[in-house]
Amino acid sequence: MRLMPIRSTIFSLGLCLGFGLTVNAFAALATTHTTTSAGPSGIAPPKLVLVVIVDGLPQEQLLKNYDLFVPNGFRRLMDQGARFTDAHQGHAITVTAVGHAAVLTGAYPYQHGIIGNEWRDREGKYMYCVQDEKHKYLDGSPTDEEDGTSPRNLQVSTVGDELKYATNNQSKIFAVSGKDRGAILLAGKTGTAYMYMSKTGSFSSSSYYMAKHPDWVTKFFENKPQDKYFKKVWEPLLDAKAYQRSVSDGQTYSTSFKQLPTKFGMQYGTAMDAPNEIFYGQLLNGPYGDEMTANFAKALAENENLGRNASGATDILGVSFSSHDYINHNFGPESMQSQDHLIRLDRQLADLFQAIDKRVGKENVLIVFTADHGFMNVPEYSQSRQFDAKRVDAGDLRDAVNQALEIKFGVPKLVKQSMTGGITLDYAAAEAKGITREALEQASVRILMAQPAMNYVFTRTQLEAGNMPDTRIGKLVTRAWNRHAAIDLVTILKPFNYFQSRTTKTPVACSHGTPYSYDTNVPLMMQGAAWIKPGRYTAPAEVVDIAPTLSAILNTRPPSAAEGRALTEAMRMQAR
């Protein structure tokens, strides 16, 4: 479609108003125009962009299990798409919310504002990354005070937001996830998010997006499809030989999730007479949580008519699979459970891809695949390989620093709190005693660096001045630190160590959250023959590169704070 010259547009508006049409009526007429068939490259954009994220998936797990995958699941992406082998999340605090925010904003935490799954302000007030007390889940799903219901805390736009702007809201943007933060941060400000309700086993949206669910959602859960997993037993899918690359089942360090057993043969809903909140929560720790996510995503694509937009505009569907993260936390990425889950997820992806292809046509779909973070190995497993690995209690560390600071300065509790990424200091109490901010920081750094597991400590003064070392760690910490957040000292433990409280109510076998490669190196793959050149690409790439790449393909402006690069080496750049 050719755009009218400005003079013609103004003249047309005058005619409309002269014949009694309001400005709103004229705007309504404008929305009936279709998008152009091709942009400056001469290549028409896809009808549907399918963005798939697997929570907690290190790239090495895909490589290690390649031969066990079916042709049309992971191998569709690995064999028929562009695969970036040196792809990373480009920030230091590698957790779910931060990683999901990176995918479609192309931005780092210092700009997009999502600095962790949760944090506290300087007064100690708790903030969950996607909480918003103004909104509730729909259809009576219980909404706790700290549940995620809106993207209020996301400070920048996403690819979907910019696509809706470019098409005058004709594009449809949806996201589905087992976690609220997984769906909300993909959907952006103007899309629609559906998330799994662990108390009911259904998927729900919130009042931020709509007043009530469409009829198809209500109908989808009428017969409680989630209850078919009640008393289901999770056993390995393949024969024993396939699992020789994993550690044996029944490790003593495996942790129980919502009363589930810690080895294969785990039954969902054991000792229950009927499905209840515990059972619905259990489903996230195993293959059935992801199976429900895929089934709901397929129903959403069908009922919302995605990829068949009457206007010709591109639609986006984000699907974030959450279960792998829970499984790796409880069993470790080296476990049989983690391997078996990945094999099962591969089959589920193949079914999802087939359903989308049937609906839209494979030639009309662009698939983007990545992960929000990787995973470290279980400390006991790393110790068996002669690495100095351990769990460090952040509370104990805080107490040790406070004790040493009180001895030095005579002031108690100068460390106010510890949280994801570091600690906060009581600058006011120090200054009242004549202790400068820099003196307090430097004394704290010396105390922290004397701790056996500590590798780096960076101060607020250092970060505000941009006085950071010219190293990869320095760069990742700078990107992850948001000056409006509470952290005054960023603490990075040595490799194979991580923070975990001894008194936590939900202990795990292992975790993530560091700037080391086991946590940052994630899959980054794109597949769609019309736009992407298949191949193995070894140049460094980051997850934030996805957003500018999609923007170039979709002929939209990049998201407001995007800093990644378009992955032009893998893009078809036909000149018109």
Secondary structure, DSSP 8 states (H G I E B T S, - for coil): -----HHHHHHHHHHHHHTT--HHHHHHHHTTS---S--TTS----SEEEEEEETT--HHHHHHTGGGS-TTTHHHHHHHSEEETTEE--SS---HHHHHHHHHH---HHHH---SSEEE-TT--EEETTB-TT--BSTT----TT-B---TT--S--HHHHHHHHTTT-S-EEEEESSHHHHHHHHTTTSEEEEE-TTTSSEE-BTTT-SS--HHHHHHTTT-GGGGGTT-EE--SS-GGGGTTS--S--TT---STT--SSSSEETTTT-SS--HHHHHHTTSSHHHHHHHHHHHHHHHHHTTTT--TT---EEEEEEE-HHHHHHHHH-TTSHHHHHHHHHHHHHHHHHHHHHHHHH-GGGEEEEEE-S------HHHHHHTT---EEE-HHHHHHHHHHHHHHHHS-S--EEEEETTEEEE-HHHHHHTT--HHHHHHHHHHHHHTSTTEEEEEEHHHHHTT---SSHHHHHHHHH--TTSS-SEEEEE-TTEEE--TT-SS--S----SSSHHHHB--EEEE-TTTB--EEE-S-EEGGGHHHHHHHHHT----TT------GGGB-----
